[in-house]
Amino acid sequence: MNTRETLKINERGHLELGGKDCVELAAEFGTPLYAFDEAYIRKMMRIYKNTLDRVYEGRGMVLYASKAFSCKAIYRIADEENIGVDVVSGGELYTALSVGFPAERIYMHGNNKLDYEIGEALDAKIGCIVADACSEIDKIDAEAKKRGMVQNILLRINPGVEAHTHAFVQTATTDSKFGFSISDGTAEKVTAYALSKKNISLQGYHCHIGSQIFEKDSFALAAEKCMDFAAKMRETLNFTVKTLNLGGGFGVWYTDEDRKLPAEAYAEYLEALVAAVKEKATQKGLPLPFLLVEPGRSIVGEAGITLYTVGAIKDIPGVKKYVAVDGGMFDNPRYALYESKYTAVLANRADERPTEVVTIAGKCCESGDLIAVNVNLPKASSGDILAVLSTGAYNYSMAMNYNRNKIPPCVLVNEGKAEYIVKPQSYEDLTRNDVVPQRLTKK
Ligand SMILES: Cc1ncc(COP(=O)(O)O)c(C=O)c1O
């Protein structure tokens, strides 16, 4: 099996996740089903936290980027593991607060936070808001003034680092909708503007250079550019950066085109970042900032799989073979969005060698509703249980009800036992907010 620790093939030839037979999972909970290995999630959180504590002497905090997978249970796990979280919407903030996640360890992102979201963040007294527009600075300042408080903020800056990743998930090039560019002078002007406000306290900067990046040098380079900028701001505006948030983006294994890193290797990303920050601090005579990192995908991505039941199989001679499953773009829109690649396994025959190359199709009324193309599988039959691997990040969180399909439930597997962390949707859930105006009611 090609992915780290969490998956294995058991003596029955079945795929196992976190010690639980996936065929049993499918039988108990039905398909489609998202399943997560709790031990793996906790392990990744600990690796990041312990590394930062060790190499940066406790002057930092790991924030789980909850956009990767947000539900009540994941915020409880993050709290128990003593890390913070980043949220990007009122909904993520609400979910975290609803299970008692400590507000001071919540950071709020977003390139266009809505007025009510800013209000909710201030009312909850969250640790920090990452501002990404001048209008947001005005709003945070005005809303904080109304409440008689001073809100800590960071500014999202754009260091212009080109990471080797899919163009759609690159966020730190100068034409990105995210961040204030360092190179064109905007970041400096906005720093001066933020410092002029009475009800916000500018703590420093945030940058996130993109996602699914394996090159340590890209992260180190972004850190260096941020520190250079911090030095410049001390020189020109007499502003000393107290906090530096270097974002997430560490790559995970989806297929054998990706690197397969043991969980422990992720420590090296933080070591590289910290080394770059420390070196620049010494070189420029800057105090070491409080350091934040925001891994999302690498914490939950490989911890999760999606189980489907194989349905229709369509072989178009000389063209391709479609294996259709009971899910689709409504539970995993990443192929439709980015042509993302995945590895699939027949969970009930995981010990069999692949014999053909197929395209896994969903059940939505879209020709682009594919989950993965050119996947190696043994000859699949209707009724087989198909597992798509590394679906823990940006699958459930991107799911939708297209074609009024029900978003699959999520189960958490721990020491061979599974329980719901997100219950199945019902048809009633799908129609709960529908309203038939009086004049349209059936007479
Ligand atoms: C601001 C910010 N931080 C962290 C992340 C998490 O990135 P990843 O899940 O690739 O680690 C993202 C992802 O888009 C982001 O936009």
The ligand as an SDF file (V2000), in Angstrom:
LIG
                    3D

 16 16  0  0  0  0  0  0  0  0999 V2000
   -4.3520   31.3000    4.2760 C   0  0  0  0  0  0  0  0  0  0  0  0
   -4.2140   29.8360    4.1680 C   0  0  0  0  0  0  0  0  0  0  0  0
   -3.5820   29.1610    5.1470 N   0  0  0  0  0  0  0  0  0  0  0  0
   -3.4650   27.8180    5.1050 C   0  0  0  0  0  0  0  0  0  0  0  0
   -3.9840   27.0880    4.0570 C   0  0  0  0  0  0  0  0  0  0  0  0
   -3.8350   25.5990    4.0870 C   0  0  0  0  0  0  0  0  0  0  0  0
   -3.1350   25.0970    3.0260 O   0  0  0  0  0  0  0  0  0  0  0  0
   -2.8720   23.5190    2.9560 P   0  0  0  0  0  0  0  0  0  0  0  0
   -4.1550   22.8520    3.1940 O   0  0  0  0  0  0  0  0  0  0  0  0
   -2.3610   23.2980    1.5870 O   0  0  0  0  0  0  0  0  0  0  0  0
   -1.8680   23.2030    4.0220 O   0  0  0  0  0  0  0  0  0  0  0  0
   -4.6210   27.7490    3.0000 C   0  0  0  0  0  0  0  0  0  0  0  0
   -5.1720   26.9920    1.8610 C   0  0  0  0  0  0  0  0  0  0  0  0
   -5.7380   27.4760    0.9330 O   0  0  0  0  0  0  0  0  0  0  0  0
   -4.7570   29.1630    3.0660 C   0  0  0  0  0  0  0  0  0  0  0  0
   -5.3820   29.8450    2.1010 O   0  0  0  0  0  0  0  0  0  0  0  0
  1  2  1  0
  2  3  1  0
  2 15  2  0
  3  4  2  0
  4  5  1  0
  5  6  1  0
  5 12  2  0
  6  7  1  0
  7  8  1  0
  8  9  2  0
  8 10  1  0
  8 11  1  0
 12 13  1  0
 12 15  1  0
 13 14  2  0
 15 16  1  0
M  END
$$$$
